[in-house]
Amino acid sequence: MRDKTFKTYNEMIDLLISRGIDISTSSLKSYAKKRLQHEGYYNLINGYKNLFLLPKTHTSDEDKYKPGTTLNEIYALYNFDRKLRNIFLKNILIIETNIKSLVSYTFSEKHGHNNYLIYSNFDMAKRDSNKNITSLISEIQRQIANRYSDPSISHYLKSHGYIPLWVLNNILTLGTISKFYSLMKQQERQEVSKIFHVSDAELESFLFYLSKVRNFCAHGNRLYCFKSKSPIATVALHTTLNMVQNASGQYIQGKNDLFAVMIIFKLLLPKNVFHILVKNVNHELDILRQKLTVLSEKDILNAMGFSSDWKNKILQ
């Protein structure tokens, strides 16, 4: 394995030139240096180079870029992805707030205010329930301990000796709430899921998927080509949208990619909010399209798991 030694900005630029990126003028070199200073080589180049690379040859495993590739176009994809993360995170937070409110209300209505640390209040019939419920309770206690200095947390602990679940909403992560929902008794899960006109199993699948995407967005990870090893549940909307299937009848889009998140958004967001989301995503694609030379919009859409007619399809 080749050592990763320190390189100056000029050395980085020379390396990119040697690999086929067009930085042939002083203005392009100045722009390249500016981008590397602002975004960093790893974030910009290593993060967004894949679509611009030529296939590897049997004689060399060194990166070679498609003719005409520029830092401008790589940065355009980088910037598109940043805007996409902001759009997705904003809408995931809307769902997160809604789910937390519904879960805390439903659970507290059934089990009272001092409820979430009691093992028997959860679904003990589920597979691996003993391990998972114990793990959930420990996780909640850990998050409480980490936020003890929070005035709302310390107030309830000192004054009442417990923290109501609706107060905990402010500190529990979406991942924890996803686990919490999955371990609620089935009737309680169904009371929440029916509000969205989906089954409890479908909602459970959606929440776990959204928690992964939320983490990607929050940590600035590359989103447009997001893929998950755990696909969302197949729902009626996959059929309604006429999603592409392979020879085995398995959906090849909208299951473990970014379009799967669009399906979740359509099912869980208010209709008017979803329409604004679609408009915003389409707007960013319009901006990106005007800056593409080496890549096509189809290249981007394929990486996202979107079809060419995705907008009409998702709005039907």
Secondary structure as the mmCIF struct_conf table of DSSP 4:
data_model
#
loop_
_struct_conf.conf_type_id
_struct_conf.id
_struct_conf.beg_label_comp_id
_struct_conf.beg_label_asym_id
_struct_conf.beg_label_seq_id
_struct_conf.end_label_comp_id
_struct_conf.end_label_asym_id
_struct_conf.end_label_seq_id
HELX_RH_AL_P HELX_RH_AL_P1 TYR A 9 SER A 18
TURN_TY1_P TURN_TY1_P1 ARG A 19 GLY A 20
BEND BEND1 THR A 25 THR A 25
HELX_RH_AL_P HELX_RH_AL_P2 SER A 26 GLU A 39
HELX_RH_AL_P HELX_RH_AL_P3 TYR A 41 TYR A 41
HELX_RH_PI_P HELX_RH_PI_P1 TYR A 42 ASN A 46
HELX_RH_AL_P HELX_RH_AL_P4 GLY A 47 TYR A 48
HELX_RH_3T_P HELX_RH_3T_P1 ASN A 50 PHE A 52
STRN STRN1 LEU A 53 LEU A 53
HELX_LH_PP_P HELX_LH_PP_P1 LEU A 54 LYS A 56
BEND BEND2 HIS A 58 THR A 59
BEND BEND3 GLU A 62 GLU A 62
STRN STRN2 TYR A 65 TYR A 65
HELX_LH_PP_P HELX_LH_PP_P2 LYS A 66 LYS A 66
TURN_TY1_P TURN_TY1_P2 PRO A 67 GLY A 68
HELX_RH_AL_P HELX_RH_AL_P5 LEU A 71 HIS A 111
BEND BEND4 HIS A 113 ASN A 114
TURN_TY1_P TURN_TY1_P3 TYR A 116 LEU A 117
HELX_RH_3T_P HELX_RH_3T_P2 TYR A 119 ASN A 121
BEND BEND5 PHE A 122 PHE A 122
TURN_TY1_P TURN_TY1_P4 MET A 124 ALA A 125
BEND BEND6 LYS A 126 LYS A 126
TURN_TY1_P TURN_TY1_P5 ARG A 127 ASP A 128
HELX_RH_AL_P HELX_RH_AL_P6 SER A 129 ASN A 146
TURN_TY1_P TURN_TY1_P6 ARG A 147 SER A 149
BEND BEND7 ASP A 150 ASP A 150
HELX_RH_AL_P HELX_RH_AL_P7 PRO A 151 HIS A 160
BEND BEND8 GLY A 161 TYR A 162
HELX_RH_AL_P HELX_RH_AL_P8 LEU A 165 LEU A 168
TURN_TY1_P TURN_TY1_P7 ASN A 169 ILE A 171
BEND BEND9 LEU A 172 LEU A 172
HELX_RH_AL_P HELX_RH_AL_P9 LEU A 174 LEU A 183
BEND BEND10 MET A 184 MET A 184
HELX_RH_AL_P HELX_RH_AL_P10 GLN A 186 SER A 193
HELX_RH_3T_P HELX_RH_3T_P3 LYS A 194 PHE A 196
TURN_TY1_P TURN_TY1_P8 HIS A 197 HIS A 197
BEND BEND11 VAL A 198 VAL A 198
HELX_RH_AL_P HELX_RH_AL_P11 ASP A 200 ALA A 218
TURN_TY1_P TURN_TY1_P9 HIS A 219 GLY A 220
TURN_TY1_P TURN_TY1_P10 TYR A 224 CYS A 225
BEND BEND12 LYS A 229 SER A 230
HELX_LH_PP_P HELX_LH_PP_P3 PRO A 231 THR A 234
HELX_RH_AL_P HELX_RH_AL_P12 ALA A 236 THR A 240
TURN_TY1_P TURN_TY1_P11 LEU A 241 ASN A 242
STRN STRN3 GLN A 245 GLN A 245
TURN_TY1_P TURN_TY1_P12 ALA A 247 SER A 248
BEND BEND13 GLY A 249 GLY A 249
STRN STRN4 TYR A 251 TYR A 251
BEND BEND14 ILE A 252 ASP A 257
HELX_RH_AL_P HELX_RH_AL_P13 LEU A 258 LEU A 268
BEND BEND15 LEU A 269 LEU A 269
HELX_RH_AL_P HELX_RH_AL_P14 LYS A 271 ARG A 289
TURN_TY1_P TURN_TY1_P13 GLN A 290 LYS A 291
BEND BEND16 THR A 293 LEU A 295
HELX_RH_AL_P HELX_RH_AL_P15 GLU A 297 MET A 304
TURN_TY1_P TURN_TY1_P14 GLY A 305 GLY A 305
TURN_TY1_P TURN_TY1_P15 SER A 308 ASP A 309
HELX_RH_AL_P HELX_RH_AL_P16 TRP A 310 LEU A 315
#
